[in-house]
Amino acid sequence: MSEATSKYSITMPRDIAEAARARSGPSGLSAYVAAAVARQIERDNLNELIQVAEAEHGPITEEEIQSMRDQLHRARRQQTSGEADAA
């Protein structure tokens, strides 16, 4: 079962609309814009969580951010090498 939808009228700069239409592919502009808005909502929600965490525990340091990036890179390399080994 698909989610209920509603039709909206939005205004955006022509160059952005044309670029989005060119990239939207077979799913169409509406699906492309809906996915972009959903990603923005996820980012907004994450920023709110970060603000709450920083208010409670203090700001995140550059060292902590770099440490997390390093962990992500290691995990991606392990995942990629594991997929290559399985093939």
NUDRENPA-761954 format. One record per residue (C-alpha): z, x, y; residue number from 1; residue in three letters. Coordinates in nm, 4 decimals, decimal comma, always signed. Layout:
N
site Z->Z X->X Y->Y kolmar->NUM mimi->Ala
...
This chain:
87
site Z->+0,0000 X->+0,0000 Y->+0,0000 kolmar->1 mimi->Met
site Z->-0,0931 X->+0,1380 Y->+0,3412 kolmar->2 mimi->Ser
site Z->+0,1274 X->+0,1335 Y->+0,6475 kolmar->3 mimi->Glu
site Z->+0,0728 X->-0,1358 Y->+0,9076 kolmar->4 mimi->Ala
site Z->-0,1331 X->-0,0213 Y->+1,2018 kolmar->5 mimi->Thr
site Z->-0,1813 X->-0,1393 Y->+1,5571 kolmar->6 mimi->Ser
site Z->-0,4592 X->-0,0729 Y->+1,8014 kolmar->7 mimi->Lys
site Z->-0,3765 X->+0,1142 Y->+2,1240 kolmar->8 mimi->Tyr
site Z->-0,5708 X->+0,2225 Y->+2,4267 kolmar->9 mimi->Ser
site Z->-0,4952 X->+0,5752 Y->+2,5416 kolmar->10 mimi->Ile
site Z->-0,6249 X->+0,7974 Y->+2,8190 kolmar->11 mimi->Thr
site Z->-0,6891 X->+1,1673 Y->+2,7736 kolmar->12 mimi->Met
site Z->-0,9057 X->+1,4342 Y->+2,9310 kolmar->13 mimi->Pro
site Z->-1,2684 X->+1,3997 Y->+2,8222 kolmar->14 mimi->Arg
site Z->-1,2956 X->+1,7588 Y->+2,6939 kolmar->15 mimi->Asp
site Z->-0,9929 X->+1,7094 Y->+2,4676 kolmar->16 mimi->Ile
site Z->-1,1262 X->+1,3764 Y->+2,3397 kolmar->17 mimi->Ala
site Z->-1,4682 X->+1,5283 Y->+2,2668 kolmar->18 mimi->Glu
site Z->-1,3150 X->+1,8281 Y->+2,0876 kolmar->19 mimi->Ala
site Z->-1,0926 X->+1,5965 Y->+1,8806 kolmar->20 mimi->Ala
site Z->-1,3893 X->+1,3739 Y->+1,7906 kolmar->21 mimi->Arg
site Z->-1,5915 X->+1,6808 Y->+1,6873 kolmar->22 mimi->Ala
site Z->-1,3084 X->+1,7999 Y->+1,4601 kolmar->23 mimi->Arg
site Z->-1,2001 X->+1,4635 Y->+1,3257 kolmar->24 mimi->Ser
site Z->-1,4423 X->+1,4653 Y->+1,0353 kolmar->25 mimi->Gly
site Z->-1,4913 X->+1,1705 Y->+0,8023 kolmar->26 mimi->Pro
site Z->-1,1407 X->+1,0301 Y->+0,8573 kolmar->27 mimi->Ser
site Z->-1,2280 X->+0,9562 Y->+1,2193 kolmar->28 mimi->Gly
site Z->-1,0755 X->+1,0088 Y->+1,5587 kolmar->29 mimi->Leu
site Z->-0,7912 X->+0,7601 Y->+1,5126 kolmar->30 mimi->Ser
site Z->-0,6626 X->+0,9378 Y->+1,2008 kolmar->31 mimi->Ala
site Z->-0,6970 X->+1,2765 Y->+1,3732 kolmar->32 mimi->Tyr
site Z->-0,5003 X->+1,1607 Y->+1,6780 kolmar->33 mimi->Val
site Z->-0,2370 X->+0,9896 Y->+1,4610 kolmar->34 mimi->Ala
site Z->-0,1846 X->+1,3139 Y->+1,2657 kolmar->35 mimi->Ala
site Z->-0,1536 X->+1,5129 Y->+1,5894 kolmar->36 mimi->Ala
site Z->+0,1035 X->+1,2695 Y->+1,7285 kolmar->37 mimi->Val
site Z->+0,2977 X->+1,2793 Y->+1,3993 kolmar->38 mimi->Ala
site Z->+0,3101 X->+1,6616 Y->+1,4191 kolmar->39 mimi->Arg
site Z->+0,4337 X->+1,6429 Y->+1,7789 kolmar->40 mimi->Gln
site Z->+0,7087 X->+1,3995 Y->+1,6778 kolmar->41 mimi->Ile
site Z->+0,8156 X->+1,6418 Y->+1,4024 kolmar->42 mimi->Glu
site Z->+0,8294 X->+1,9245 Y->+1,6578 kolmar->43 mimi->Arg
site Z->+1,0295 X->+1,7112 Y->+1,9004 kolmar->44 mimi->Asp
site Z->+1,2745 X->+1,6216 Y->+1,6223 kolmar->45 mimi->Asn
site Z->+1,3117 X->+1,9885 Y->+1,5249 kolmar->46 mimi->Leu
site Z->+1,3731 X->+2,0863 Y->+1,8884 kolmar->47 mimi->Asn
site Z->+1,6450 X->+1,8221 Y->+1,9107 kolmar->48 mimi->Glu
site Z->+1,8085 X->+1,9612 Y->+1,5944 kolmar->49 mimi->Leu
site Z->+1,7934 X->+2,3125 Y->+1,7369 kolmar->50 mimi->Ile
site Z->+1,9566 X->+2,1959 Y->+2,0603 kolmar->51 mimi->Gln
site Z->+2,2388 X->+2,0291 Y->+1,8678 kolmar->52 mimi->Val
site Z->+2,2887 X->+2,3373 Y->+1,6479 kolmar->53 mimi->Ala
site Z->+2,2870 X->+2,5717 Y->+1,9467 kolmar->54 mimi->Glu
site Z->+2,5334 X->+2,3517 Y->+2,1333 kolmar->55 mimi->Ala
site Z->+2,7672 X->+2,3729 Y->+1,8347 kolmar->56 mimi->Glu
site Z->+2,7095 X->+2,7330 Y->+1,7200 kolmar->57 mimi->His
site Z->+2,5606 X->+2,9113 Y->+2,0212 kolmar->58 mimi->Gly
site Z->+2,2057 X->+3,0241 Y->+2,0856 kolmar->59 mimi->Pro
site Z->+1,9900 X->+3,1665 Y->+1,8105 kolmar->60 mimi->Ile
site Z->+1,9359 X->+3,5387 Y->+1,8641 kolmar->61 mimi->Thr
site Z->+1,6022 X->+3,7185 Y->+1,8456 kolmar->62 mimi->Glu
site Z->+1,7380 X->+3,9108 Y->+1,5473 kolmar->63 mimi->Glu
site Z->+1,8118 X->+3,5857 Y->+1,3613 kolmar->64 mimi->Glu
site Z->+1,4651 X->+3,4554 Y->+1,4385 kolmar->65 mimi->Ile
site Z->+1,3030 X->+3,7781 Y->+1,3185 kolmar->66 mimi->Gln
site Z->+1,5137 X->+3,7733 Y->+1,0024 kolmar->67 mimi->Ser
site Z->+1,3931 X->+3,4213 Y->+0,9228 kolmar->68 mimi->Met
site Z->+1,0318 X->+3,5201 Y->+0,9915 kolmar->69 mimi->Arg
site Z->+1,0696 X->+3,8153 Y->+0,7551 kolmar->70 mimi->Asp
site Z->+1,2102 X->+3,5859 Y->+0,4849 kolmar->71 mimi->Gln
site Z->+0,9175 X->+3,3463 Y->+0,5285 kolmar->72 mimi->Leu
site Z->+0,6640 X->+3,6300 Y->+0,5071 kolmar->73 mimi->His
site Z->+0,8271 X->+3,7623 Y->+0,1883 kolmar->74 mimi->Arg
site Z->+0,8303 X->+3,4154 Y->+0,0344 kolmar->75 mimi->Ala
site Z->+0,4622 X->+3,3625 Y->+0,1206 kolmar->76 mimi->Arg
site Z->+0,3666 X->+3,7002 Y->-0,0274 kolmar->77 mimi->Arg
site Z->+0,5592 X->+3,6194 Y->-0,3462 kolmar->78 mimi->Gln
site Z->+0,3975 X->+3,2767 Y->-0,3676 kolmar->79 mimi->Gln
site Z->+0,0512 X->+3,4200 Y->-0,3071 kolmar->80 mimi->Thr
site Z->+0,0955 X->+3,6989 Y->-0,5614 kolmar->81 mimi->Ser
site Z->+0,2346 X->+3,4480 Y->-0,8123 kolmar->82 mimi->Gly
site Z->-0,0707 X->+3,2261 Y->-0,7684 kolmar->83 mimi->Glu
site Z->-0,3012 X->+3,5243 Y->-0,8108 kolmar->84 mimi->Ala
site Z->-0,1189 X->+3,6253 Y->-1,1298 kolmar->85 mimi->Asp
site Z->-0,1522 X->+3,2732 Y->-1,2705 kolmar->86 mimi->Ala
site Z->-0,5288 X->+3,2671 Y->-1,2093 kolmar->87 mimi->Ala
